[in-house]
């Protein structure tokens, strides 16, 4: 199934997973620079059900940045995220702030190995699968891992945050 990968020379995400002893499988694909739906592109290029591929988004919940991990086939429910984060309101974070705080570029933001450790909420549908796919830390690169391992690597909680 999923094998341990040597993180030497990898992204901060693969290095963090390797350091934590978490098993994952890397999946690279040729990224199309004109693509705007990065997660849907990953699902298509890797031949995956979009429900198993998750995108990483950052939101501002009452002044605190929160990472939301939701299926690429859906959208983030900001009201549900605010509730899960114990906030009154959540809005999408400024993209430049998201890049600065995570250390990743848009379209390649991984929930794992971020520059600044942020509270993370993973949509509960991730638990329906043996493995899920998230960005590996750059465009054209996803990592496959067990949902429980994703939760452990990010200290995340699960909640119904997608619609």
Wavefront OBJ file of the C-alpha trace (Angstrom):
o trace
v 0.000 0.000 0.000
v 1.682 3.203 1.135
v 5.404 3.080 1.626
v 7.746 5.254 3.600
v 9.530 7.748 1.396
v 12.951 9.184 1.991
v 12.460 12.936 2.454
v 15.995 13.869 1.394
v 15.802 16.816 -0.942
v 12.025 16.877 -0.693
v 9.575 19.605 0.152
v 8.999 20.793 3.733
v 5.920 18.505 3.723
v 7.836 15.351 2.778
v 10.662 16.219 5.144
v 8.194 16.749 8.029
v 6.397 13.470 7.322
v 9.654 11.541 7.050
v 10.951 13.096 10.279
v 7.695 12.124 12.041
v 7.926 8.557 10.729
v 4.650 8.901 8.819
v 4.212 6.756 5.741
v 3.191 8.456 2.506
v 3.425 8.006 -1.228
v 4.547 10.888 -3.470
v 2.662 11.528 -6.732
v 4.149 13.973 -9.236
v 2.363 15.112 -12.381
v 2.960 17.673 -15.120
v 1.340 20.866 -13.890
v -0.261 23.046 -16.561
v 0.691 26.674 -15.762
v -2.617 27.872 -17.248
v -4.646 25.702 -14.829
v -6.473 27.631 -12.115
v -8.235 24.762 -10.343
v -5.089 23.179 -8.921
v -6.849 20.454 -6.938
v -9.137 19.429 -9.778
v -6.119 19.380 -12.076
v -4.353 17.016 -9.642
v -7.378 14.713 -9.514
v -7.636 14.634 -13.316
v -3.917 14.143 -13.979
v -3.605 11.437 -11.316
v -6.847 9.717 -12.396
v -8.456 10.093 -8.985
v -11.951 10.618 -7.646
v -11.983 14.351 -6.699
v -13.632 13.392 -3.390
v -10.292 11.832 -2.298
v -8.192 14.841 -3.261
v -8.162 17.653 -0.697
v -7.219 21.305 -1.090
v -5.624 23.422 1.598
v -7.163 26.828 2.237
v -6.438 29.495 4.824
v -9.095 31.561 6.525
v -9.146 34.340 9.087
v -11.400 33.277 11.968
v -11.938 36.272 14.244
v -8.378 37.459 13.614
v -6.706 34.047 13.844
v -5.455 32.170 10.788
v -6.914 28.681 10.431
v -6.051 26.005 7.872
v -9.023 24.256 6.241
v -8.586 21.015 4.299
v -11.585 20.187 2.083
v -12.299 18.000 -0.966
v -11.404 19.701 -4.253
v -14.833 18.785 -5.614
v -16.538 20.994 -3.025
v -16.198 24.356 -1.368
v -15.241 25.522 2.074
v -18.220 26.451 4.242
v -16.827 29.474 6.091
v -19.651 29.493 8.627
v -18.983 25.834 9.485
v -15.243 26.520 9.716
v -15.856 29.436 12.085
v -18.012 27.170 14.258
v -15.344 24.427 14.263
v -12.661 26.985 15.147
v -14.738 28.485 17.954
v -15.052 31.806 16.136
v -18.020 33.975 15.237
v -16.960 34.599 11.653
v -14.425 33.370 9.119
v -13.325 34.928 5.839
v -10.759 33.766 3.317
v -7.254 34.903 4.207
v -5.281 37.222 1.979
v -3.358 35.016 -0.516
v -0.038 36.785 0.150
v -0.480 36.252 3.901
v -1.287 32.572 3.261
v 1.935 32.192 1.275
v 4.000 34.052 3.872
v 2.665 32.076 6.856
v 2.842 28.643 5.201
v 6.032 29.041 3.190
v 4.270 27.621 0.142
v 2.899 29.190 -3.060
v -0.801 29.159 -3.942
v -1.699 25.934 -5.671
v 1.047 24.190 -3.730
v 0.087 24.892 -0.116
v 0.366 21.692 1.851
v -1.326 21.232 5.224
v 1.912 19.543 6.352
v 5.268 21.195 7.044
v 4.052 24.773 7.102
v 6.461 27.526 8.150
v 4.085 28.681 10.900
v 2.118 26.007 12.770
v -1.569 26.940 12.500
v -4.761 25.390 13.841
v -6.042 22.957 11.206
v -9.510 21.571 10.486
v -9.940 18.677 8.042
v -13.337 17.988 6.536
v -14.792 14.849 8.103
v -15.246 13.172 4.702
v -11.499 12.440 4.703
v -12.251 9.668 7.211
v -14.286 7.805 4.575
v -11.135 6.755 2.705
v -8.160 4.506 3.416
v -5.921 7.188 1.930
v -6.362 10.781 0.783
v -4.299 13.099 -1.378
v -3.102 16.582 -0.384
v -0.585 18.951 -1.889
v 2.971 17.852 -1.318
v 4.224 21.420 -1.180
v 4.475 22.496 -4.782
v 2.282 22.646 -7.860
v 2.316 19.319 -9.678
v 3.063 17.258 -6.575
v 0.605 15.529 -4.235
v 1.172 13.136 -1.369
v -1.044 10.206 -0.474
v -1.440 9.251 3.162
v -3.909 7.783 5.613
v -6.388 10.326 7.032
v -5.320 9.448 10.580
v -1.730 10.255 9.635
v -2.785 13.584 8.108
v -4.571 14.446 11.353
v -1.546 13.427 13.415
v 0.923 15.357 11.242
v -1.098 18.568 11.498
v -2.655 18.195 14.975
v -5.951 18.706 13.144
v -9.493 18.143 14.205
v -12.239 16.971 11.882
v -15.537 18.732 11.300
v -18.148 19.070 8.531
v -16.585 22.151 6.881
v -17.240 21.399 3.181
v -20.358 21.878 1.136
l 1 2 3 4 5 6 7 8 9 10 11 12 13 14 15 16 17 18 19 20 21 22 23 24 25 26 27 28 29 30 31 32 33 34 35 36 37 38 39 40 41 42 43 44 45 46 47 48 49 50 51 52 53 54 55 56 57 58 59 60 61 62 63 64 65 66 67 68 69 70 71 72 73 74 75 76 77 78 79 80 81 82 83 84 85 86 87 88 89 90 91 92 93 94 95 96 97 98 99 100 101 102 103 104 105 106 107 108 109 110 111 112 113 114 115 116 117 118 119 120 121 122 123 124 125 126 127 128 129 130 131 132 133 134 135 136 137 138 139 140 141 142 143 144 145 146 147 148 149 150 151 152 153 154 155 156 157 158 159 160 161 162 163
